[in-house]
Amino acid sequence: YNVGNSSFYSNVTWLQRQKEFEDFETSKSGVPQINGNVGWRLAMPWRQNSIEVDVFSRFADSADERTSETNVDHHSGWGTLNTNINLATPSHNKVALQLVNLTDKKYSGSTENLFAPGRSVRLLLSAEL
């Protein structure tokens, strides 16, 4: 949805999965039923360049994974707040500052074995050669 130089956006996936084993069937696949992102993006010219600010949240609901007739592992849902600030030049060079997981949420995606990074800052540079 666009309003002037800004836009609201979302990308949400709903998934239900059935797993079949020799001994049992289950819909507790360990994959969240709902995950995605929602955000607000502002693009504006600055001199001969373009600046884009993107504030968004990534999220997934909880997921249970049945690994046997008697064992169910629980994975908590999570959500992060993030900001990207991009500067692009007419010659297609780009500088991006990414502020990730601003609330410093400790989480792990249900399909991951490691915790995701806490609050972090990333600086990306790209140039067209």
C-alpha contacts under 8 A as a table, 3 or more apart, distances in Angstrom:
res1	aa1	res2	aa2	distance
1	Y	7	S	5.40
1	Y	8	F	5.22
1	Y	9	Y	6.51
2	N	5	N	7.36
2	N	6	S	5.86
2	N	7	S	4.19
2	N	8	F	6.50
3	V	6	S	5.28
3	V	7	S	5.79
4	G	7	S	7.78
5	N	42	L	5.75
5	N	43	A	5.46
5	N	44	M	6.46
6	S	40	W	7.07
6	S	41	R	5.38
6	S	42	L	4.13
6	S	43	A	6.16
7	S	40	W	5.69
7	S	41	R	5.24
7	S	42	L	6.53
8	F	38	V	7.69
8	F	39	G	5.78
8	F	40	W	4.47
8	F	41	R	6.40
9	Y	38	V	5.72
9	Y	39	G	5.42
9	Y	40	W	6.32
9	Y	41	R	7.93
10	S	36	G	7.45
10	S	37	N	5.57
10	S	38	V	4.11
10	S	39	G	6.31
11	N	36	G	5.33
11	N	37	N	5.38
11	N	38	V	6.44
12	V	34	I	6.90
12	V	35	N	5.76
12	V	36	G	4.32
12	V	37	N	6.36
12	V	38	V	7.99
13	T	33	Q	7.64
13	T	34	I	5.57
13	T	35	N	5.45
13	T	36	G	5.99
14	W	33	Q	5.28
14	W	34	I	4.67
14	W	35	N	6.94
15	L	32	P	7.31
15	L	33	Q	4.73
15	L	34	I	6.52
16	Q	27	S	7.20
16	Q	33	Q	5.76
17	R	27	S	5.73
17	R	28	K	7.76
17	R	29	S	6.37
17	R	31	V	7.83
18	Q	25	E	7.14
18	Q	26	T	5.73
18	Q	27	S	4.42
18	Q	28	K	7.39
18	Q	29	S	6.74
19	K	25	E	5.71
19	K	26	T	5.36
19	K	27	S	6.15
19	K	28	K	7.70
19	K	29	S	6.31
20	E	24	F	6.35
20	E	25	E	4.44
20	E	26	T	6.59
21	F	24	F	5.25
21	F	25	E	5.88
23	D	69	E	7.61
24	F	68	S	7.80
24	F	69	E	6.75
26	T	29	S	6.93
26	T	66	R	6.88
28	K	31	V	7.79
28	K	63	A	7.29
28	K	64	D	5.21
28	K	65	E	4.70
28	K	66	R	5.42
29	S	63	A	7.65
29	S	64	D	6.65
29	S	65	E	4.84
29	S	66	R	6.57
30	G	63	A	5.09
30	G	64	D	4.95
30	G	65	E	4.00
30	G	66	R	7.46
30	G	73	D	7.89
30	G	74	H	7.86
30	G	75	H	7.40
30	G	110	S	6.21
30	G	111	T	7.06
31	V	63	A	5.71
31	V	64	D	7.57
31	V	65	E	7.69
31	V	110	S	6.28
31	V	111	T	6.86
32	P	35	N	6.59
32	P	60	A	6.21
32	P	61	D	5.54
32	P	62	S	5.79
32	P	63	A	4.78
32	P	77	G	7.95
32	P	110	S	7.18
33	Q	60	A	7.92
33	Q	61	D	6.77
33	Q	62	S	7.96
33	Q	63	A	7.31
34	I	60	A	5.75
34	I	61	D	5.70
35	N	58	R	7.73
35	N	59	F	5.47
35	N	60	A	4.00
35	N	61	D	6.42
36	G	58	R	5.80
36	G	59	F	5.58
36	G	60	A	6.54
37	N	56	F	6.82
37	N	57	S	5.39
37	N	58	R	4.30
37	N	59	F	6.12
38	V	56	F	5.58
38	V	57	S	5.48
38	V	58	R	6.81
39	G	54	D	7.04
39	G	55	V	5.57
39	G	56	F	3.84
39	G	57	S	6.18
40	W	54	D	5.84
40	W	55	V	5.42
40	W	56	F	6.25
41	R	52	E	7.00
41	R	53	V	5.69
41	R	54	D	4.30
41	R	55	V	6.41
42	L	52	E	5.58
42	L	53	V	5.19
42	L	54	D	6.41
43	A	50	S	7.11
43	A	51	I	5.80
43	A	52	E	4.34
43	A	53	V	6.52
44	M	50	S	5.87
44	M	51	I	5.38
44	M	52	E	6.38
45	P	48	Q	7.03
45	P	49	N	5.89
45	P	50	S	4.47
45	P	51	I	6.07
46	W	49	N	5.10
46	W	50	S	5.58
46	W	51	I	6.54
47	R	50	S	7.90
48	Q	89	T	6.98
48	Q	90	P	6.81
49	N	87	L	6.91
49	N	88	A	5.71
49	N	89	T	4.65
49	N	90	P	6.20
50	S	87	L	5.75
50	S	88	A	5.20
50	S	89	T	6.51
51	I	85	I	7.26
51	I	86	N	5.60
51	I	87	L	4.64
51	I	88	A	6.50
52	E	84	N	7.87
52	E	85	I	5.76
52	E	86	N	5.08
52	E	87	L	6.61
53	V	83	T	7.20
53	V	84	N	5.81
53	V	85	I	4.62
53	V	86	N	6.50
54	D	83	T	5.51
54	D	84	N	5.05
54	D	85	I	6.45
55	V	81	L	7.52
55	V	82	N	5.85
55	V	83	T	4.45
55	V	84	N	6.60
56	F	81	L	5.96
56	F	82	N	5.38
56	F	83	T	6.33
57	S	79	G	6.61
57	S	80	T	5.32
57	S	81	L	4.56
57	S	82	N	6.03
58	R	79	G	5.52
58	R	80	T	5.34
58	R	81	L	6.86
58	R	82	N	7.91
59	F	77	G	7.51
59	F	78	W	5.54
59	F	79	G	4.07
59	F	80	T	6.45
60	A	77	G	5.39
60	A	78	W	5.55
60	A	79	G	6.55
60	A	109	G	7.88
61	D	76	S	7.09
61	D	77	G	4.06
61	D	78	W	6.43
62	S	74	H	7.49
62	S	75	H	5.55
62	S	76	S	4.47
62	S	77	G	3.83
62	S	78	W	7.52
62	S	110	S	7.81
63	A	74	H	6.09
63	A	75	H	5.12
63	A	76	S	6.61
63	A	77	G	7.17
63	A	110	S	6.68
64	D	72	V	6.40
64	D	73	D	5.61
64	D	74	H	4.52
64	D	75	H	6.02
65	E	72	V	5.37
65	E	73	D	5.06
65	E	74	H	6.44
65	E	75	H	7.96
66	R	69	E	7.33
66	R	70	T	7.84
66	R	71	N	5.83
66	R	72	V	4.25
66	R	73	D	6.36
67	T	70	T	7.91
67	T	71	N	5.71
67	T	72	V	6.15
67	T	73	D	7.52
68	S	71	N	5.17
68	S	72	V	7.37
75	H	109	G	7.74
75	H	110	S	5.50
76	S	107	Y	7.96
76	S	110	S	7.62
77	G	109	G	7.98
78	W	107	Y	6.32
78	W	108	S	7.89
78	W	109	G	7.81
79	G	105	K	7.74
80	T	100	V	7.79
80	T	101	N	5.04
80	T	102	L	7.12
80	T	103	T	6.92
80	T	105	K	6.78
81	L	100	V	7.02
81	L	101	N	5.31
81	L	102	L	5.53
81	L	103	T	6.55
82	N	98	Q	7.55
82	N	99	L	5.65
82	N	100	V	4.73
82	N	101	N	5.48
82	N	102	L	5.93
83	T	98	Q	5.93
83	T	99	L	5.05
83	T	100	V	6.59
84	N	96	A	6.89
84	N	97	L	5.74
84	N	98	Q	4.44
84	N	99	L	6.17
85	I	96	A	5.64
85	I	97	L	5.14
85	I	98	Q	6.43
86	N	94	K	6.97
86	N	95	V	5.79
86	N	96	A	4.31
86	N	97	L	6.39
87	L	94	K	5.63
87	L	95	V	5.23
87	L	96	A	6.33
88	A	92	H	6.27
88	A	93	N	5.78
88	A	94	K	4.45
88	A	95	V	6.60
89	T	92	H	5.37
89	T	93	N	5.36
89	T	94	K	6.42
90	P	93	N	7.40
91	S	128	E	7.46
92	H	127	A	6.60
92	H	128	E	6.05
93	N	125	L	7.72
93	N	126	S	5.68
93	N	127	A	4.36
93	N	128	E	6.09
94	K	124	L	7.93
94	K	125	L	5.81
94	K	126	S	5.13
94	K	127	A	6.41
95	V	123	L	7.36
95	V	124	L	5.78
95	V	125	L	4.73
95	V	126	S	6.57
96	A	122	R	7.97
96	A	123	L	5.77
96	A	124	L	5.00
96	A	125	L	6.47
97	L	121	V	7.18
97	L	122	R	5.80
97	L	123	L	4.75
97	L	124	L	6.48
98	Q	121	V	5.67
98	Q	122	R	4.97
98	Q	123	L	6.40
99	L	102	L	6.56
99	L	119	R	7.57
99	L	120	S	6.08
99	L	121	V	4.80
99	L	122	R	6.63
100	V	118	G	7.82
100	V	119	R	5.73
100	V	120	S	5.24
100	V	121	V	6.19
100	V	122	R	7.83
101	N	104	D	5.34
101	N	105	K	6.49
101	N	117	P	7.84
101	N	118	G	6.11
101	N	119	R	4.76
101	N	120	S	6.74
102	L	105	K	7.86
102	L	119	R	5.32
102	L	120	S	7.54
103	T	119	R	6.80
104	D	118	G	4.90
104	D	119	R	4.53
105	K	118	G	6.24
105	K	119	R	7.55
106	K	115	F	6.95
106	K	116	A	7.08
106	K	117	P	7.74
106	K	118	G	6.23
107	Y	115	F	5.64
107	Y	116	A	5.93
108	S	112	E	6.24
108	S	113	N	7.28
108	S	114	L	6.27
108	S	115	F	4.48
108	S	116	A	5.45
109	G	112	E	5.18
109	G	113	N	7.96
109	G	115	F	7.68
109	G	116	A	7.56
110	S	113	N	7.97
112	E	115	F	7.60
117	P	120	S	7.08
